[in-house]
Structures are given as structure tokens and as C-alpha cells.
């Protein structure tokens, strides 16, 4: 079963329209009642996102790489062996699924692996008010794209969030291994997170992020070529050094001021909470510092093809960077009412960009 009765050109906008309605409802509720548990609405949203994303019609035109994943899955189901040995855990996962399910169930399972960890992380960090964090995660700018297009990257990012929210080192290492095994690009944010185990000072990471901007402007091409020489992957190297190798909505190659400004939302939020409001929370230090480290590396290679794919290595943390202090600390008078504007403004950007700009 898939939602074939929904016109493909309307499928993605409909998702954003529904999330907008939920966000508007939450905005009004926060203004009138403050924080509430929203348990039933939360579970409805969880089930809706998984089912709607997981049972979408197969289309390479409207869902990007989904067409390629579908082709690979059908080849495996027909008995052809895995020829691509990269991201081996994902390939083995796909091969195992091909033996016991059809392609539509496979995409549903992928949606479960992508979305359910976000619920688990939200529940673990924010307890009874988990719904607000989950809503911001599924309303993030890149969320829908990485559940329908960059599928294995999306799953890998959710696994890394499970690592970041876990208190035990052995489980952190396990989720990191799964994350990198599903998509090796997650090695970059994983590296940033591991660094915070030994050095976790936000000011240092903040200055590193600031320094990356003039360094990228002053040495265009240098950082892309240096990183390309360090990676053992022809496709990644091509993303970094060749111009316009693929034709999609992110085909522009240059210094992406628009992406930088979007990233600055998370940076300014963390700066405000930590340096102005003096938030003391080791987990938030790690989250923010990992975000800064990964985003700074992206800034250095900001002119690369598919710059959004490199930016996503930090963007998947953005919602948590913004929402964490609102739900874990009290630092504002009338905090729920002010948070309502944060959650609405955060999703409004997503809605405008995905429905009107890129839609």
C-alpha cells in the first residue's frame, strides 16, 4: 500500500501544510496554556510522519535518490550481488531486507529507522515535554529531504543523535559505528562529538567557527582540494572539486551566504544561551560544540558541489541546538510564550523555503 492517490507534485507540499497547521496550533496553545505534555498529539505526529514518509509512491523525479535506491533494491531481490562495497552496513541492511520484504516495506522500514530515533532522543532529553523538540526536528529545513532523498544519510544522522543522547560510552561507540557504517560522511560529526569527550569548551569551538569564515573567503578552492586529497572516495572528491557535476536545485557553486546565514541561526542561539544566559549543561556543550566543529569544516569547503549535503552534517542537529535550553532551563520571564515565537519562526523558514522557494 502506498499513497498513490495523492498527486506526486502535491505530496511534499501537503506534508509541509500539515506540519504548519500543527505548528500554528502549538503556537496558540503555548500562548494560552504554556507548556503541556501533548502526549496524544505527539504520538499522532510520530505515526503520521513515519507512515506518510514511508509509504510515499516511488519516484526519482519527486524524491531524488529514491529511484536509485528502488532500482538497487530490486536488483538485490532478483539475486544480483552487492557490487558497491561502500557504506557496507547500509548495503547489508538493504540486502537483508530484500530477502524478506518488498520495496515499499523497505522504504517504510527506512522511515522508521530515520524518525523513531528522533522520538527516542526527544523523549530521553526532554521527558514530558518531548513533543516540542520532536516537532522542531520533523519541521527542520532538511528533514523531509533526508528522509526521501538522502535516505541512508538521514538514517545515519539519527543513529548519531542516539549516540549523542546516550550516557554510556559503550552504547555511544555502538551507535557511532552504526552511523558511520550506514554513511561514512557521518565520520565528520562523529569526530567532533568524540573530541568533546576530551575537550568541551564552547568558546574555543565558537572562535574556530568564526575563523572558518575568513579562512574560506581568503583561500577559495584550497580547502576543497585538501579535503578531497584526504578522502578515499571518488564521488566525494568530485563533490568537492568539480563544478556542476549534477544538475539539481543546489547546482550553484560558490560561497553560499544563504546557507551560512541559516547555519548562523544555530550558532547565535547557542551563543545567546551559553554566553549571555550562562547556561550550564554538559550535554548541551557537547551538542553545540559538535555542531560548531562540523559546520566550521563545511564553511571551509562551502563552494563544493552539493554544498547542502556537507551542510546537513551539522544541520541535522540544528533543531536540538535551538530547542534544548527552552525545554531544559528557565531563563526567560514568560518563557513558554516566547518559545512559541521561536518554534513558529523556525518552522516558517522551512515552510517558505520548501514550499515557495525550492518547491
Steps between C-alpha positions, in 0.01 A plus 500: 500500500622849414333840479471484121174697505688816603640682194880482510546872443289565812646228722785696659308831533217314675744381766615856562141630509412246770809580709412870466152435642648306793752780561226764497298298749803467729573873468149585622510237774834628633361852511189394690609205716879489504684168481279191487580134444314465167540124532227401258585764242863392528427136425267600217779709348750216542274249325396747232858591405613136487201382296480799266873500430540123493207424270562773245482392132834408343628787289847613404362823356331618820708319763850514351714199587194291588493378140860377529435327832194331350704373203777365726247329724328330208834384362586346838159336516564348156815336632770738380784542753611824667761662276535824697697423814479855641271571796505127549260484795229671299564267206474196725183646652353546154602149398340351811179693441486386137473140617194548723298799373397697193636839404210695654552333838872574468435873470261481795772333710743774391252763618467322836879492544517869411210637705465278808852582631400868495208413727732300729751786523224754567346278768837432665611862519170678556277250679139621522551794260669289231235592244638850440847371416357230276283753316804720434702201379235386248448863402866570427604633160676179388289244685267399217776499239719263701216260559398480135816582304822459702352199674804324646651831608179581683494167682869536587440847648222364722733225623759763590242695700432179693873488577502862613204452733636183662688517829695174470818499293452147367160588355632829364772312315250245370267766356796690355620182326151437360472861389832504314432152364175622347662814357870570532452878480367482856861444604540880503233584763594180685856630519374832635292322763791279608723808534252641753563200726850637557458874437160661541548878519236691295703821459782316322261331258317830447823679405591211271165543323554876463853447365371260233314782320800723414715192436249374245471843336877549490591160352225394256558153367788421735293328767288309248811359331666420830198308630453324165859373523424357846186302412509158339188542290482622140143626530572706812813640337291599196248675724785702645702595194294476178251763393135422428542124464131455580204714407264555790366783712839535674707510181630853576866489597641792697510643848153416631409804707141374520611171655740682731223728626282198567782332693544819699156444654638208698826680577328813631254293701779312675700819552201667665420208731860428603669840506211733582272280709790296646336163443694222673432161343772257392275325248414831338869594488568177308206550267587862421873435466439207263274724294762778489785264409309333215353822366841669504650221286210541258564877480857428391369291206185708448554534122473126446235338283200389704603741773172414671619141549807617687295757692253229605776337702438780751147608407343180631595625849361851448155447652650354817755781526214752487241320714710338774531797741133594463395161634784431747553834674303801620661823383216721373192654659198367312726236347230279339346799325837614366589147401184498289655764273822298478327181393273684254783705347719191469235312303393803298845505341464130410153557358596796283817338366346160423160612372573830324873517427610143424148359462 
